[in-house]
Amino acid sequence: MTTATPQTAAVLEPETRKFVDSLAAAGWLKLGAASIAKLALGITSHEGPDGKRSVDTPISIQNRRISAGAIKLGQMPEMKLY
């Protein structure tokens, strides 16, 4: 008989946490939005063949809006290009 170890849905790999934290540190995400992003990405993550958690959610920036899939995470500051 095998015993399964329960996995927490909101577990993220350190790289994903660092990515979201760096967006917040740059001012592109508010702290509350960063927390929600980590939770949402953790819930949508799954265990890959190597045993690591993986997220297959597209991250996009359109019209200064940062989104993970259909979830709006925040807004980039305006950038002036010279």
Beta strands, then each sheet from edge to edge (+ up, - down):
strand 1: 46-47
strand 2: 53-54
strand 3: 59-62
strand 4: 65-68
strand 5: 71-75
sheet 1: 1+ 2-
sheet 2: 3+ 4- 5+
end
